[in-house]
Amino acid sequence: MKPIIIGVDTGNRCIKTVHNVFVSGINKQKAKPIQSKEVLKYNDEYYTLTKKRVNYLQDKTENDEYFALTLFGIAKELKFRGIKPSNEAIPILLGVGLPPSHLGLYKDKFKKYFERAFIKFNYEGESYKIQIQNVIVFSQGYAAIFDDFQQISTFDKSYIVDIGGYTTDVIQLNNGKIDTNVCQSINAGMIILYNKIKDELENKYGIAPDENQIDHIMATGIEINPKYPMVDIINQITTRYVEDLVSLLKEKGIILTFAKGIFIGGGSIRLKKWIDQNQEIYKPYYIDSIHANAKGYEACLNAIQNQKKSG
């Protein structure tokens, strides 16, 4: 059987594949859950997805949470693509990524974390056997520009700004090529913004909505309950957050007034309105798919496979 290429973007807030996205939240238990849908059984333990994300881990190999979340991603992709379980193991080529600033420290560990010869699991009542034949760890963010590379390579100097869950990762490009001297990871992700908003609302009202509700208000501009007006407060805090992020970048010599800012990631998509309003960011360029990293991993894996065939 021809290997199935699957890219999984293991984010701090969400897991993304080419066709799926879900919160990086998982529950593990020994007993079979009452619910029958969205249950994954692996190593005699049952996993279900939750809306409560797992705790932030800089080193995601510390426990098996991200392995189980990635299994969910693989299972969802196999199901979406109509690939049925069989007696033979399904061969998988897996593409994952790390922020550029973490590659040197964690790349080998992350690769070994997923390199498990034959994996048996049950997903939604169907028993799968897969073989992860190879794992390639890509530079998160850089993979996301794969489809736009021709356009981006015309920019003399640019910065990929990947606003994620806990961090904002920045890569400098010169005509599309990475400048390895400028790869920064800043603790200024969306979860930090949500926490600031929740703190402000709790101070004002004694209660606060959860992250998903805040995200919905940001997306729609619609109040949840008119008795507790939040839209203006959220707008003000988010405006300050973008201003503070730009200031942090300037302190590190990253000036988006004179270089093209290439904004990627779910955070960039959500913050587009506020990024566009910031006067210090000149004509931002958006990769507006939350699936861009996963798509990039798969595109790179396909290119590697094609090169092997032609070589």
ZAZAGU-147120 format. One record per residue (C-alpha): residue number from 1; residue in one letter; chain; x negated, y negated, z negated. Coordinates in steps of 0.05 Angstrom, whole numbers, plus 32768, in hexadecimal, padded with zeros to 4 digits. Each point is the difference from the previous one (the first is absolute). Layout:
pt pos NUM code a unit A px X py Y pz Z
...
! end
This chain:
pt pos 1 code m unit A px 8000 py 8000 pz 8000
pt pos 2 code k unit A px 7FE7 py 7FBB pz 8011
pt pos 3 code p unit A px 7FEE py 7FD8 pz 7FC2
pt pos 4 code i unit A px 8035 py 7FCE pz 7FE9
pt pos 5 code i unit A px 7FE2 py 7FBA pz 7FF5
pt pos 6 code i unit A px 801E py 7FDC pz 7FC5
pt pos 7 code g unit A px 7FEC py 7FBD pz 7FE3
pt pos 8 code v unit A px 8014 py 7FEF pz 7FB8
pt pos 9 code d unit A px 7FF6 py 7FBB pz 7FE2
pt pos 10 code t unit A px 7FFC py 800D pz 7FB5
pt pos 11 code g unit A px 8013 py 7FBC pz 7FE6
pt pos 12 code n unit A px 8006 py 7FEB pz 7FB7
pt pos 13 code r unit A px 8048 py 7FEB pz 800B
pt pos 14 code c unit A px 8017 py 802A pz 803B
pt pos 15 code i unit A px 7FEA py 803D pz 8028
pt pos 16 code k unit A px 8005 py 7FF5 pz 804B
pt pos 17 code t unit A px 7FFD py 8030 pz 803A
pt pos 18 code v unit A px 800E py 7FF1 pz 8049
pt pos 19 code h unit A px 804A py 800E pz 7FF7
pt pos 20 code n unit A px 800D py 7FFB pz 7FB5
pt pos 21 code v unit A px 7FF6 py 7FD2 pz 7FC4
pt pos 22 code f unit A px 8010 py 800E pz 7FB7
pt pos 23 code v unit A px 7FEC py 7FE4 pz 7FBC
pt pos 24 code s unit A px 7FC1 py 801D pz 7FE1
pt pos 25 code g unit A px 8028 py 801D pz 7FC7
pt pos 26 code i unit A px 8002 py 8049 pz 7FED
pt pos 27 code n unit A px 801B py 802C pz 7FC9
pt pos 28 code k unit A px 7FE4 py 8045 pz 7FEF
pt pos 29 code q unit A px 8023 py 8036 pz 7FD8
pt pos 30 code k unit A px 7FFD py 804B pz 7FF4
pt pos 31 code a unit A px 804A py 800E pz 8007
pt pos 32 code k unit A px 8025 py 7FFA pz 8042
pt pos 33 code p unit A px 8025 py 7FBD pz 8003
pt pos 34 code i unit A px 804C py 8001 pz 8005
pt pos 35 code q unit A px 7FFD py 7FD8 pz 8040
pt pos 36 code s unit A px 7FF1 py 8029 pz 803D
pt pos 37 code k unit A px 7FE9 py 7FCA pz 8031
pt pos 38 code e unit A px 7FBB py 7FDF pz 8003
pt pos 39 code v unit A px 7FE1 py 8035 pz 7FD3
pt pos 40 code l unit A px 7FBA py 801A pz 800D
pt pos 41 code k unit A px 7FE6 py 803E pz 7FDD
pt pos 42 code y unit A px 7FB4 py 8009 pz 7FFD
pt pos 43 code n unit A px 7FD7 py 802D pz 7FD2
pt pos 44 code d unit A px 803E py 8015 pz 7FD9
pt pos 45 code e unit A px 8012 py 7FB8 pz 7FEF
pt pos 46 code y unit A px 8039 py 7FD5 pz 801B
pt pos 47 code y unit A px 7FF6 py 7FBA pz 801A
pt pos 48 code t unit A px 8034 py 7FCB pz 800E
pt pos 49 code l unit A px 7FF8 py 7FB9 pz 801A
pt pos 50 code t unit A px 8014 py 7FC6 pz 7FD4
pt pos 51 code k unit A px 8005 py 7FB5 pz 8008
pt pos 52 code k unit A px 7FD0 py 7FF6 pz 7FC5
pt pos 53 code r unit A px 7FBA py 7FFE pz 801E
pt pos 54 code v unit A px 7FC6 py 8024 pz 7FE0
pt pos 55 code n unit A px 7FCD py 7FDA pz 7FD7
pt pos 56 code y unit A px 7FCA py 7FDD pz 8027
pt pos 57 code l unit A px 7FC1 py 8029 pz 800B
pt pos 58 code q unit A px 7FC3 py 7FE4 pz 8022
pt pos 59 code d unit A px 7FE8 py 8047 pz 8007
pt pos 60 code k unit A px 803D py 8026 pz 8019
pt pos 61 code t unit A px 7FDD py 8043 pz 7FF8
pt pos 62 code e unit A px 8006 py 7FFC pz 7FB3
pt pos 63 code n unit A px 8040 py 802A pz 8002
pt pos 64 code d unit A px 802C py 8025 pz 8031
pt pos 65 code e unit A px 8036 py 7FCA pz 8007
pt pos 66 code y unit A px 7FE6 py 7FE5 pz 8043
pt pos 67 code f unit A px 7FF4 py 8047 pz 801A
pt pos 68 code a unit A px 804A py 8010 pz 7FF2
pt pos 69 code l unit A px 8016 py 7FBE pz 801E
pt pos 70 code t unit A px 7FD7 py 800F pz 803E
pt pos 71 code l unit A px 8020 py 8045 pz 8004
pt pos 72 code f unit A px 8044 py 7FDD pz 8001
pt pos 73 code g unit A px 7FE6 py 7FD4 pz 8039
pt pos 74 code i unit A px 7FE8 py 803D pz 8027
pt pos 75 code a unit A px 8041 py 8026 pz 7FF4
pt pos 76 code k unit A px 802A py 7FC4 pz 8016
pt pos 77 code e unit A px 7FD7 py 7FF8 pz 8040
pt pos 78 code l unit A px 8005 py 804B pz 8011
pt pos 79 code k unit A px 804B py 7FFD pz 7FF6
pt pos 80 code f unit A px 8008 py 7FC0 pz 8028
pt pos 81 code r unit A px 7FD8 py 801E pz 803A
pt pos 82 code g unit A px 802A py 8040 pz 7FFE
pt pos 83 code i unit A px 7FC6 py 802D pz 7FED
pt pos 84 code k unit A px 801D py 803C pz 7FDD
pt pos 85 code p unit A px 7FDE py 802D pz 7FCD
pt pos 86 code s unit A px 7FE4 py 8041 pz 801C
pt pos 87 code n unit A px 7FD9 py 803D pz 7FE8
pt pos 88 code e unit A px 7FC0 py 7FDF pz 8019
pt pos 89 code a unit A px 7FE2 py 7FC4 pz 7FDD
pt pos 90 code i unit A px 800D py 7FBD pz 8023
pt pos 91 code p unit A px 7FBB py 7FE1 pz 800F
pt pos 92 code i unit A px 7FFC py 7FB7 pz 7FEA
pt pos 93 code l unit A px 7FCD py 7FCA pz 8010
pt pos 94 code l unit A px 800A py 7FCD pz 7FC8
pt pos 95 code g unit A px 7FEF py 7FB6 pz 8005
pt pos 96 code v unit A px 7FFE py 7FD7 pz 7FC0
pt pos 97 code g unit A px 7FE0 py 7FBE pz 7FED
pt pos 98 code l unit A px 7FDE py 7FD8 pz 7FC9
pt pos 99 code p unit A px 7FF3 py 7FB5 pz 7FFA
pt pos 100 code p unit A px 7FBD py 7FEF pz 8020
pt pos 101 code s unit A px 7FE3 py 7FEC pz 7FBC
pt pos 102 code h unit A px 8011 py 8045 pz 7FE4
pt pos 103 code l unit A px 7FE5 py 802A pz 803A
pt pos 104 code g unit A px 7FB9 py 8006 pz 7FE7
pt pos 105 code l unit A px 8015 py 8015 pz 7FBA
pt pos 106 code y unit A px 803C py 802D pz 800E
pt pos 107 code k unit A px 7FFF py 8018 pz 8048
pt pos 108 code d unit A px 7FE1 py 8045 pz 7FF3
pt pos 109 code k unit A px 802B py 800C pz 7FC2
pt pos 110 code f unit A px 803F py 7FEC pz 8026
pt pos 111 code k unit A px 7FEF py 802E pz 8039
pt pos 112 code k unit A px 7FF3 py 803C pz 7FD2
pt pos 113 code y unit A px 8040 py 7FF0 pz 7FDA
pt pos 114 code f unit A px 802A py 8013 pz 803D
pt pos 115 code e unit A px 7FD3 py 8038 pz 801A
pt pos 116 code r unit A px 8027 py 803D pz 7FE7
pt pos 117 code a unit A px 7FFE py 803A pz 8030
pt pos 118 code f unit A px 8046 py 801E pz 8000
pt pos 119 code i unit A px 8038 py 7FDB pz 7FDD
pt pos 120 code k unit A px 8044 py 8020 pz 7FF3
pt pos 121 code f unit A px 803A py 7FD5 pz 7FEB
pt pos 122 code n unit A px 804C py 7FFE pz 8004
pt pos 123 code y unit A px 8022 py 7FC1 pz 8018
pt pos 124 code e unit A px 804C py 7FF9 pz 8000
pt pos 125 code g unit A px 8008 py 804B pz 7FFC
pt pos 126 code e unit A px 7FD0 py 8011 pz 8038
pt pos 127 code s unit A px 7FBD py 8023 pz 7FF3
pt pos 128 code y unit A px 7FC4 py 7FE2 pz 8024
pt pos 129 code k unit A px 7FB9 py 8018 pz 8007
pt pos 130 code i unit A px 7FCE py 7FCD pz 801A
pt pos 131 code q unit A px 7FB6 py 8000 pz 800C
pt pos 132 code i unit A px 7FDE py 7FBC pz 7FFB
pt pos 133 code q unit A px 7FC8 py 800D pz 8032
pt pos 134 code n unit A px 7FDF py 7FBC pz 7FF8
pt pos 135 code v unit A px 8008 py 7FC0 pz 7FDA
pt pos 136 code i unit A px 7FE6 py 7FBD pz 801B
pt pos 137 code v unit A px 7FFE py 7FC5 pz 7FD1
pt pos 138 code f unit A px 8007 py 7FBE pz 8027
pt pos 139 code s unit A px 7FF6 py 7FB8 pz 7FED
pt pos 140 code q unit A px 8045 py 7FE9 pz 7FE9
pt pos 141 code g unit A px 8014 py 7FC0 pz 8023
pt pos 142 code y unit A px 7FD1 py 8008 pz 803B
pt pos 143 code a unit A px 8027 py 803D pz 8018
pt pos 144 code a unit A px 803F py 7FD6 pz 7FFF
pt pos 145 code i unit A px 7FE8 py 7FD3 pz 8038
pt pos 146 code f unit A px 7FF5 py 803A pz 8031
pt pos 147 code d unit A px 803B py 7FED pz 802E
pt pos 148 code d unit A px 7FEE py 7FB6 pz 7FFE
pt pos 149 code f unit A px 7FB5 py 8008 pz 8006
pt pos 150 code q unit A px 7FFA py 7FE3 pz 8046
pt pos 151 code q unit A px 8021 py 7FBF pz 7FEB
pt pos 152 code i unit A px 7FDB py 7FFD pz 7FBD
pt pos 153 code s unit A px 7FBC py 800B pz 8021
pt pos 154 code t unit A px 800A py 7FBC pz 8023
pt pos 155 code f unit A px 7FFE py 7FDC pz 7FBC
pt pos 156 code d unit A px 7FBA py 7FE7 pz 7FF3
pt pos 157 code k unit A px 8008 py 8006 pz 7FB5
pt pos 158 code s unit A px 803B py 801E pz 7FDC
pt pos 159 code y unit A px 8014 py 8020 pz 7FBE
pt pos 160 code i unit A px 802D py 803C pz 7FF5
pt pos 161 code v unit A px 8029 py 7FEF pz 7FC2
pt pos 162 code d unit A px 8023 py 803E pz 7FE7
pt pos 163 code i unit A px 802F py 7FED pz 7FC7
pt pos 164 code g unit A px 8011 py 8041 pz 7FDD
pt pos 165 code g unit A px 801D py 8016 pz 7FBE
pt pos 166 code y unit A px 7FC9 py 7FF0 pz 7FCF
pt pos 167 code t unit A px 7FCA py 7FE2 pz 802C
pt pos 168 code t unit A px 7FF5 py 7FD3 pz 803C
pt pos 169 code d unit A px 7FC9 py 801C pz 802B
pt pos 170 code v unit A px 7FDA py 7FD3 pz 8030
pt pos 171 code i unit A px 7FD2 py 8014 pz 803A
pt pos 172 code q unit A px 7FDB py 7FCE pz 802B
pt pos 173 code l unit A px 7FFF py 800D pz 804B
pt pos 174 code n unit A px 7FD3 py 7FE1 pz 8035
pt pos 175 code n unit A px 8020 py 800B pz 8044
pt pos 176 code g unit A px 8023 py 803C pz 7FE2
pt pos 177 code k unit A px 7FC2 py 801F pz 7FE1
pt pos 178 code i unit A px 7FFC py 8009 pz 7FB4
pt pos 179 code d unit A px 7FCE py 7FD4 pz 7FDB
pt pos 180 code t unit A px 7FED py 8030 pz 7FC8
pt pos 181 code n unit A px 7FE7 py 7FC6 pz 7FD6
pt pos 182 code v unit A px 8047 py 7FE6 pz 7FF7
pt pos 183 code c unit A px 802D py 8037 pz 7FE5
pt pos 184 code q unit A px 8025 py 7FE8 pz 7FC2
pt pos 185 code s unit A px 8035 py 801F pz 7FD3
pt pos 186 code i unit A px 8024 py 7FCE pz 7FD5
pt pos 187 code n unit A px 8031 py 8011 pz 7FC7
pt pos 188 code a unit A px 8039 py 7FD7 pz 801E
pt pos 189 code g unit A px 8032 py 8032 pz 801C
pt pos 190 code m unit A px 804C py 7FFE pz 8001
pt pos 191 code i unit A px 8009 py 8025 pz 7FBE
pt pos 192 code i unit A px 7FDC py 7FC6 pz 7FDE
pt pos 193 code l unit A px 8030 py 7FCF pz 8021
pt pos 194 code y unit A px 803D py 8029 pz 7FEB
pt pos 195 code n unit A px 7FE7 py 8001 pz 7FB8
pt pos 196 code k unit A px 7FF7 py 7FB5 pz 8000
pt pos 197 code i unit A px 8047 py 7FF8 pz 801A
pt pos 198 code k unit A px 801C py 8031 pz 7FCC
pt pos 199 code d unit A px 7FDB py 7FDC pz 7FC7
pt pos 200 code e unit A px 801D py 7FBD pz 8016
pt pos 201 code l unit A px 8047 py 801B pz 8006
pt pos 202 code e unit A px 7FFB py 8024 pz 7FBD
pt pos 203 code n unit A px 7FE9 py 7FBF pz 7FDF
pt pos 204 code k unit A px 803B py 7FDB pz 801F
pt pos 205 code y unit A px 8038 py 8033 pz 7FFA
pt pos 206 code g unit A px 7FE7 py 8035 pz 7FD1
pt pos 207 code i unit A px 8008 py 8034 pz 8037
pt pos 208 code a unit A px 7FE3 py 800B pz 8045
pt pos 209 code p unit A px 800F py 8029 pz 803F
pt pos 210 code d unit A px 7FD1 py 8038 pz 8015
pt pos 211 code e unit A px 7FCD py 7FFD pz 8038
pt pos 212 code n unit A px 8030 py 801A pz 8035
pt pos 213 code q unit A px 8034 py 7FCC pz 7FEE
pt pos 214 code i unit A px 7FCC py 7FC8 pz 8001
pt pos 215 code d unit A px 7FE8 py 8019 pz 8043
pt pos 216 code h unit A px 8048 py 7FFE pz 801A
pt pos 217 code i unit A px 8009 py 7FB8 pz 7FE9
pt pos 218 code m unit A px 7FBF py 7FED pz 8022
pt pos 219 code a unit A px 8017 py 8021 pz 8041
pt pos 220 code t unit A px 8047 py 7FE4 pz 8001
pt pos 221 code g unit A px 7FFF py 7FC1 pz 7FD6
pt pos 222 code i unit A px 8042 py 8017 pz 7FE0
pt pos 223 code e unit A px 800D py 7FFD pz 7FB6
pt pos 224 code i unit A px 8012 py 8041 pz 7FDC
pt pos 225 code n unit A px 802C py 7FDD pz 7FCD
pt pos 226 code p unit A px 8010 py 7FB5 pz 8006
pt pos 227 code k unit A px 8001 py 7FFC pz 7FB4
pt pos 228 code y unit A px 7FB5 py 800F pz 8002
pt pos 229 code p unit A px 7FE4 py 7FD6 pz 8039
pt pos 230 code m unit A px 7FBC py 801B pz 8015
pt pos 231 code v unit A px 7FF4 py 7FED pz 8049
pt pos 232 code d unit A px 7FDF py 7FBD pz 7FF1
pt pos 233 code i unit A px 7FD6 py 801C pz 7FC8
pt pos 234 code i unit A px 7FE7 py 8039 pz 802C
pt pos 235 code n unit A px 7FF2 py 7FD0 pz 8038
pt pos 236 code q unit A px 7FD7 py 7FD2 pz 7FD3
pt pos 237 code i unit A px 7FD7 py 8039 pz 7FE2
pt pos 238 code t unit A px 7FF3 py 8020 pz 8044
pt pos 239 code t unit A px 7FEA py 7FBD pz 801D
pt pos 240 code r unit A px 7FCE py 7FF9 pz 7FC6
pt pos 241 code y unit A px 7FE9 py 8048 pz 8009
pt pos 242 code v unit A px 7FEE py 7FF4 pz 804A
pt pos 243 code e unit A px 7FDD py 7FBF pz 7FED
pt pos 244 code d unit A px 7FD8 py 8024 pz 7FCA
pt pos 245 code l unit A px 7FEE py 8038 pz 8030
pt pos 246 code v unit A px 7FE6 py 7FCE pz 8033
pt pos 247 code s unit A px 7FD7 py 7FDE pz 7FC9
pt pos 248 code l unit A px 7FE3 py 8043 pz 7FEA
pt pos 249 code l unit A px 7FEC py 800F pz 8048
pt pos 250 code k unit A px 7FE0 py 7FBA pz 8008
pt pos 251 code e unit A px 7FD7 py 800D pz 7FC1
pt pos 252 code k unit A px 7FE3 py 803D pz 8024
pt pos 253 code g unit A px 7FF2 py 7FD8 pz 803F
pt pos 254 code i unit A px 803C py 801A pz 8026
pt pos 255 code i unit A px 8020 py 7FC3 pz 8020
pt pos 256 code l unit A px 803E py 800D pz 8029
pt pos 257 code t unit A px 8004 py 7FB8 pz 8019
pt pos 258 code f unit A px 7FC9 py 800D pz 8033
pt pos 259 code a unit A px 8003 py 804B pz 800A
pt pos 260 code k unit A px 803B py 802B pz 8017
pt pos 261 code g unit A px 8025 py 8022 pz 7FC7
pt pos 262 code i unit A px 801A py 8044 pz 8015
pt pos 263 code f unit A px 8034 py 8013 pz 7FCD
pt pos 264 code i unit A px 8013 py 8049 pz 7FF7
pt pos 265 code g unit A px 8022 py 802B pz 7FCC
pt pos 266 code g unit A px 8044 py 8000 pz 7FE0
pt pos 267 code g unit A px 7FEE py 7FC4 pz 7FD6
pt pos 268 code s unit A px 7FEF py 7FD6 pz 803C
pt pos 269 code i unit A px 8041 py 8013 pz 8021
pt pos 270 code r unit A px 8027 py 7FEB pz 7FC2
pt pos 271 code l unit A px 7FD8 py 7FC0 pz 7FF6
pt pos 272 code k unit A px 8003 py 7FE9 pz 8049
pt pos 273 code k unit A px 802E py 7FC5 pz 7FF0
pt pos 274 code w unit A px 7FD1 py 7FE6 pz 7FCA
pt pos 275 code i unit A px 7FC0 py 800D pz 8027
pt pos 276 code d unit A px 801D py 7FD9 pz 803B
pt pos 277 code q unit A px 800F py 7FC6 pz 7FD2
pt pos 278 code n unit A px 7FB9 py 7FFC pz 7FE4
pt pos 279 code q unit A px 7FDA py 7FC7 pz 8021
pt pos 280 code e unit A px 7FBB py 801F pz 7FF5
pt pos 281 code i unit A px 8010 py 803D pz 802B
pt pos 282 code y unit A px 7FFB py 7FED pz 8049
pt pos 283 code k unit A px 802B py 8028 pz 8031
pt pos 284 code p unit A px 8002 py 8043 pz 7FDA
pt pos 285 code y unit A px 8002 py 8040 pz 802A
pt pos 286 code y unit A px 802D py 8038 pz 7FE7
pt pos 287 code i unit A px 7FFE py 804B pz 8008
pt pos 288 code d unit A px 8049 py 8006 pz 7FEC
pt pos 289 code s unit A px 8007 py 804B pz 7FF8
pt pos 290 code i unit A px 7FFB py 801E pz 7FBB
pt pos 291 code h unit A px 7FEB py 8040 pz 8024
pt pos 292 code a unit A px 7FC4 py 7FE0 pz 8022
pt pos 293 code n unit A px 7FCA py 8022 pz 7FD7
pt pos 294 code a unit A px 801F py 8045 pz 8009
pt pos 295 code k unit A px 8008 py 7FF4 pz 804A
pt pos 296 code g unit A px 7FB8 py 7FE9 pz 8004
pt pos 297 code y unit A px 7FE7 py 803F pz 7FDC
pt pos 298 code e unit A px 8025 py 802C pz 8032
pt pos 299 code a unit A px 7FE9 py 7FD7 pz 803C
pt pos 300 code c unit A px 7FB8 py 8006 pz 7FE9
pt pos 301 code l unit A px 8007 py 804B pz 7FF3
pt pos 302 code n unit A px 801E py 8009 pz 8046
pt pos 303 code a unit A px 7FC6 py 7FD9 pz 801E
pt pos 304 code i unit A px 7FCE py 802D pz 7FDB
pt pos 305 code q unit A px 8023 py 803F pz 8018
pt pos 306 code n unit A px 8002 py 7FE7 pz 8048
pt pos 307 code q unit A px 7FB6 py 7FEE pz 7FFD
pt pos 308 code k unit A px 7FF0 py 8047 pz 7FE8
pt pos 309 code k unit A px 8027 py 801D pz 803B
pt pos 310 code s unit A px 7FDE py 7FD4 pz 8033
pt pos 311 code g unit A px 7FBC py 8009 pz 7FE1
! end
